[in-house]
């Protein structure tokens, strides 16, 4: 029962993350770089900080954790900065491919690499059991099928239909950016691996990864801030922040996008606390989160009519890919 509850919590977090791009569509008259960094303040600083405080026992300070583990803190932030590159290209992948296909390719790559590379980088390669590796392979097969559906979509729609569904649709550029996003985004999982000691022994298991999450997102925020402020200067879009009449609307939707995005890692932390009885699922939990993110992002893609106009064959391929992803979430436990 605890395992089911843990998986359900992770699924809820995945659904929230997959919904985070929807509020961004309600932001008015701000350039991409302006709203991206403002939502990042909430997604990568405010809410991760509040979440990390839950892991601090009474009478202690959050900063004690980092002061007592300086090397682990710096490594966690370093991989967070690398993940920040993935965060930047992740946003661009959805710009060129849409919510459904962009998240599918980026998060699918991230799922496989994050699950495999984290134990390798942290000296725990023994955690990569046969069932975990099989689960990763099946996940990547599901992503590949969804990518095929995207290719079929690109081939079957006219340029006008593509632009109607996704304004800046560019399949070739989008695939390249999405693969880069997935590769760099896997550094988030590696950062969490290096940050395993960043917690108090007295902290509840469901909150223990949250201080490490804050250090990863802090590193990512720095990378994103440098790029976004550079783009503000290059595009002369600093004036976005001075449009006071838009503050209520834009900041509200940036905050909503931020809390929805952070929910995936808050849910991952809570969910892993209920998976302690299954070492296989603990190792595979990152892949479960990412595959569910892909599944729900495609649900949003359908609701946002990004697949409108596609042939029944294309939709069938898409559904098969989603089914494979759902099966992959449970496969390691069944094989283990």
C-alpha positions in Angstrom: 0.0 0.0 0.0 2.8 2.4 0.8 4.4 1.8 -2.6 1.1 2.6 -4.3 0.8 5.8 -2.3 4.4 6.8 -3.1 3.8 6.3 -6.8 0.5 8.2 -6.6 2.3 11.2 -5.0 5.0 11.2 -7.7 2.2 11.0 -10.3 0.5 14.1 -8.8 3.7 16.0 -8.9 4.3 15.0 -12.5 0.8 16.2 -13.4 1.5 19.5 -11.8 4.8 19.9 -13.6 3.3 19.0 -16.9 0.7 21.8 -16.3 3.3 24.4 -15.6 3.6 25.7 -19.1 -0.2 26.4 -19.3 -0.1 29.5 -17.0 2.8 30.9 -19.0 0.4 31.2 -22.0 -1.5 33.7 -19.9 1.4 36.1 -19.5 1.0 39.3 -21.4 3.5 41.5 -23.3 6.6 40.1 -21.8 9.4 38.7 -23.8 10.5 35.0 -23.3 13.6 35.9 -21.3 11.6 38.2 -18.9 8.9 35.8 -18.0 11.3 32.9 -17.9 13.5 34.4 -15.2 10.5 35.7 -13.2 8.8 32.3 -13.0 12.3 31.0 -12.2 12.4 33.1 -9.1 9.4 31.2 -7.8 10.3 27.8 -9.3 14.0 27.7 -8.4 14.3 30.0 -5.3 11.1 30.8 -3.4 9.3 27.4 -3.3 12.5 25.3 -3.1 13.6 27.4 -0.1 10.2 26.9 1.6 10.3 23.2 0.9 13.8 22.8 2.3 12.7 24.4 5.6 10.4 21.4 6.1 13.5 19.3 6.5 14.9 21.4 9.3 14.2 20.1 12.9 13.2 22.7 15.6 16.2 24.5 17.0 18.3 24.0 13.9 19.1 26.2 10.8 18.9 25.2 7.1 22.3 26.7 6.5 23.9 24.3 9.1 23.4 21.6 6.5 25.4 23.3 3.9 28.1 24.6 6.3 28.7 21.1 7.6 29.0 19.6 4.0 30.7 22.3 1.9 32.1 19.9 -0.7 28.8 18.1 -1.3 27.0 21.5 -1.4 29.3 22.8 -4.1 29.1 19.7 -6.2 25.3 19.7 -5.9 25.3 23.4 -7.0 27.7 22.7 -9.9 25.4 20.0 -11.4 22.5 22.4 -10.7 24.3 25.0 -12.9 24.7 22.4 -15.7 21.1 21.4 -15.3 20.3 25.1 -15.7 21.5 24.8 -19.3 19.0 22.0 -19.7 16.3 24.3 -18.2 17.0 27.0 -20.8 16.9 24.6 -23.7 13.9 22.8 -22.2 11.9 26.0 -22.6 13.1 26.4 -26.1 12.2 22.8 -27.0 8.5 23.5 -26.1 8.8 26.8 -28.1 9.8 24.9 -31.3 7.9 21.6 -30.7 5.0 22.4 -28.4 4.2 21.2 -24.9 3.6 17.6 -25.9 6.4 16.7 -28.2 9.0 19.1 -26.6 8.5 17.6 -23.2 8.4 14.1 -24.5 11.8 14.2 -26.2 13.6 16.3 -23.5 12.2 14.5 -20.5 12.6 11.1 -22.1 16.3 11.7 -22.7 16.5 13.1 -19.2 14.7 10.1 -17.7 17.1 7.5 -19.1 20.4 9.4 -18.6 19.4 10.6 -15.1 18.6 7.1 -13.9 21.8 5.6 -15.4 24.3 8.3 -14.7 23.4 9.2 -11.1 24.6 5.9 -9.6 27.6 5.9 -11.9 28.7 9.4 -10.9 28.0 8.8 -7.2 29.8 5.5 -6.9 26.6 3.4 -6.6 26.7 1.6 -10.0 25.6 -1.5 -8.1 22.1 0.0 -7.8 21.7 -0.5 -11.5 20.0 -3.9 -11.4 18.8 -5.7 -14.5 15.2 -4.7 -13.8 16.1 -1.0 -13.5 18.1 -1.1 -16.8 15.2 -2.9 -18.5 12.8 -0.2 -17.2 15.0 2.5 -18.6 15.2 0.8 -22.0 11.4 0.4 -22.2 11.0 4.1 -21.2 13.3 5.1 -24.1 11.4 2.9 -26.5 8.2 4.7 -25.4 9.9 8.0 -26.0 11.1 6.9 -29.4 7.6 5.9 -30.4 6.3 9.3 -29.4 9.1 10.9 -31.3 8.0 8.9 -34.3 4.5 10.2 -33.9 6.0 13.7 -33.8 7.9 13.1 -37.0 4.7 11.8 -38.7 2.9 14.9 -37.5 5.6 17.1 -39.0 5.3 15.3 -42.3 1.6 15.3 -42.6 0.7 18.9 -41.6 1.1 22.0 -43.8 3.3 24.8 -42.5 0.2 26.8 -41.8 -1.3 24.0 -39.7 2.0 23.6 -37.8 2.2 27.3 -37.0 -1.4 27.3 -35.9 -0.8 24.6 -33.3 2.7 25.8 -32.3 3.6 29.3 -33.3 7.3 28.8 -33.8 7.2 25.1 -34.8 10.5 23.8 -36.2 10.9 20.1 -36.0 14.6 19.8 -36.9 15.7 22.6 -34.6 13.3 21.5 -31.9 14.6 17.9 -31.8 18.3 19.1 -31.5 17.4 21.5 -28.7 15.2 18.9 -26.9 18.0 16.3 -27.0 20.4 18.8 -25.5 17.9 19.8 -22.9 17.4 16.1 -21.9 21.1 15.5 -21.7 21.8 18.5 -19.5 18.6 18.1 -17.5 19.8 14.7 -16.3 22.4 16.7 -14.2 19.5 17.5 -11.8 19.3 13.8 -10.8 23.1 13.7 -10.5 23.1 16.8 -8.3 20.5 15.1 -6.0 22.8 12.1 -5.8 25.7 14.2 -4.7 23.4 16.0 -2.2 22.3 12.9 -0.3 24.2 14.0 2.8 22.5 17.4 2.8 20.0 16.7 5.5 19.6 16.2 9.2 19.4 12.7 10.6 16.3 13.7 12.4 14.5 14.9 9.3 11.5 12.9 8.1 12.3 10.6 5.2 9.7 12.4 3.0 11.5 15.7 3.3 15.2 14.6 3.3 16.0 15.4 -0.4 14.5 18.9 -0.3 17.7 20.8 1.0 19.6 19.2 -1.9 16.9 20.2 -4.3 17.3 23.8 -3.2 21.0 23.7 -4.0 20.4 22.2 -7.4 17.8 24.8 -8.3 20.0 27.6 -7.0 22.7 26.5 -9.4 20.2 26.4 -12.2 18.8 29.8 -11.3 22.3 31.4 -11.6 22.7 29.9 -15.1 19.3 31.0 -16.2 19.7 34.5 -14.8 22.9 35.1 -16.6 21.4 34.1 -19.9 18.1 35.8 -19.5 19.7 39.1 -18.4 22.0 38.9 -21.4 18.9 38.4 -23.6 17.3 41.4 -21.9 20.3 43.5 -22.9 20.6 42.1 -26.4 16.8 42.4 -27.2 16.4 45.7 -25.3 13.6 44.1 -23.3 14.5 45.5 -19.8 11.4 47.6 -20.2 9.2 44.5 -19.6 9.9 44.8 -15.9 8.7 48.4 -15.9 5.2 47.7 -17.2 3.6 48.1 -13.8 0.0 47.6 -15.2 1.0 44.0 -16.0 2.5 43.1 -12.6 -0.6 41.5 -11.0 -1.4 39.3 -14.0 2.1 38.4 -15.0 3.6 37.8 -11.6 0.6 35.8 -10.5 0.9 33.4 -13.5 4.7 33.2 -13.1 4.2 32.2 -9.5 1.6 29.7 -10.5 3.9 28.2 -13.1 6.7 28.2 -10.5 4.8 26.3 -7.9 3.5 23.8 -10.4 7.0 23.2 -11.7 8.4 22.7 -8.2 5.7 20.3 -7.3 7.4 17.5 -9.3 10.4 17.5 -7.0 8.4 18.1 -3.8 6.3 15.1 -4.9 9.4 13.1 -5.7 10.8 13.7 -2.2 7.5 12.8 -0.6 7.0 9.8 -2.8 10.4 8.3 -2.3 9.7 8.4 1.5 7.0 5.8 0.8 9.2 3.7 -1.5 11.9 2.8 1.1 10.7 -0.9 1.0 11.6 -1.1 -2.7 15.3 -0.3 -3.5 14.5 -0.9 -7.1 11.8 1.7 -7.3 14.0 4.2 -5.3 16.7 3.9 -8.0 14.1 4.0 -10.7 12.0 6.9 -9.2 13.7 9.5 -11.3 12.7 7.6 -14.5 9.2 7.2 -13.2 8.8 10.9 -12.6 10.1 11.9 -16.0 8.0 9.2 -17.9 4.9 10.4 -16.1 5.8 14.0 -16.9 5.9 13.0 -20.6 2.5 11.2 -20.3 0.7 14.1 -18.8 2.4 16.7 -21.1 0.9 14.8 -24.0 -2.5 14.9 -22.4 -2.1 18.7 -22.2 -0.9 18.6 -25.8 -4.1 17.0 -26.9 -6.2 19.4 -24.8 -4.3 22.4 -26.4 -5.0 20.9 -29.8 -1.3 20.5 -30.7 -2.2 17.2 -32.4 -5.2 18.6 -34.2 -5.3 17.7 -37.9 -3.1 14.6 -37.5 -4.1 11.4 -39.2 -5.6 8.6 -37.1 -2.4 6.6 -37.7 -0.3 9.3 -36.1 -2.6 9.4 -33.1 -2.5 5.6 -32.8 1.3 5.7 -32.7 1.1 8.4 -30.0 -1.2 6.4 -27.9 1.0 3.3 -28.2 4.0 5.4 -27.1 2.1 6.7 -24.0 1.0 3.1 -23.1 4.6 1.9 -23.2 5.6 4.8 -20.9 2.9 3.9 -18.4 4.0 0.3 -18.4 7.6 1.2 -17.9 6.7 3.0 -14.7 5.7 -0.3 -13.1 7.9 -2.7 -15.0 11.0 -2.7 -12.6 8.9 -3.5 -9.6 7.2 -6.4 -11.5 10.6 -7.7 -12.7 12.2 -7.2 -9.3 
